[in-house]
Amino acid sequence: MDIGAKLRSLRKLREMTVEELSRLSGVSRSYITNIENGRKTQVSGKIITSLASALGINPDYFFIREAQLPTDCLPNLGPEFIALLSHSDSMPFLKLTKKAIENGVSAETVEAVVDVIIKAQQRKSP
């Protein structure tokens, strides 16, 4: 997935308009639109960092070719879990999920494992 597709997918996941992302990132609306539509493919690290910060993710997400959003691998996750997974600390989990699915582990099995992890974490939290 290219930078533009990743940006659009994540922006929509966050339920943000281009205008909102522009306001939060300081990147012009037309520049964001050009990135999303593939008219601007070489994007500076400064712009990527600004967009990533506004979206609440690690900028590396845009540069790691195999990085995917949780919804790309597990389309039925709730919004709170997607928000958690979209943070930079979750990049190893995203790679592991992608690897599991590429090796034939069903999305349902991965979701079941994630559910167990969430329940275990909820029991630990006061």
N, C-alpha and C positions, 0 to 999 in steps of 0.2 A: 504494500500500500504506500502510495507516495505522500509527501508532506501535505499537499492540499486535501487529499481524501481523509487523512488522519485528522487534520484540523477541522474539517466540516463534520466528521463523525463525532468528534469529541465536543465540539460546540453544540451540536444538536443533542447529544447525550446530556449536556449540562443545561439544556433548554434555554440557550442564549441566542439572541439575534446577533447579526453581524454588528449592528450598532452598539449593542451592549458590550460585546467583546472589544470593539474599537475603543469605547470609553474606558473600559477597565485596563486595557493594555497600552493605550496611547498609540496604537498602530491605526492608520487611517482605514476607513471602511472600504475604500476602493482597493487598497493594497491587500487587505484580508480577502476580499472577493477575488482578486487576481490570483492569490495563492490557492484558494479553494477550487477555482476553475482551471487550474493548471497553466495559467498564462504567466505565472511567476514561479519558477521552479528552483532558482538559486536564491535562498533567503538567508540573510545574515544571522549570525549567532545572537546578536543583540535583539533582533526582531523575534526570533524563535523564543528567546528567554522571556521577553515581554509577554508574548502570547501564552507561553506555558505557565507563567506566573498568574496571569489572569484566569487561566483554566484550572489552576491548582494542581499541576502535574510537573514532573521532572522534564526539562527540555530534551533529555536523551530520548524520550519517547519518539520524537520526530526524526531522530537520526538513526535509531536502531531499526534496520529494515524489517526484521522479523517481529518487532514489538507489535502487539495487538491490544486492543481494548478488551476488557472482560466480555463485553457484549458480542465481540467477534467470535469468541470461543463458546460462551455460555449465554445464549440470548434471553434466558428466563430469570436472570438475577434481579433482585430488587434494587431500587435506586440508591439506598443507603450503602449496600454492599458494593455497588459499582463505584460509588464515590470513594469508598475506602480503597478499592483495588486500583483506582486511577492515580493514586499518589505514588511518588517515586519509590517509597519503601516496598511497593508491591511488584516492581519490575521482575524480580526473580520468580514470583508466583505466576506472572503472566507467561514468562518463558516456559515454566514447567507445565502449565496448562496447555500451551500450544504443542509442546513436545508430546504430552500424553495423548492428545487428540490425533496428532500426526501418526502416532504409533498404535492407533486403533482403540484407544480407550474412549468409550462413548461419552458424550456430553452429559448424559444422565448420571453416569458413574462419577464423573468429576464433580458435578453438582452435589451428589450425595456426600462425597468426601468433604466438600466445602461446607455443607450443612452441618456435618459432624464437628468440624473445626469451629464454626460459629457458635454452636451450642456449648462446646467445651469452653470457649472464651467467655461466653455469657455467664456460665456457672462460676468462673474464676473472678469475674468482675463483681464488686460489691453493689 
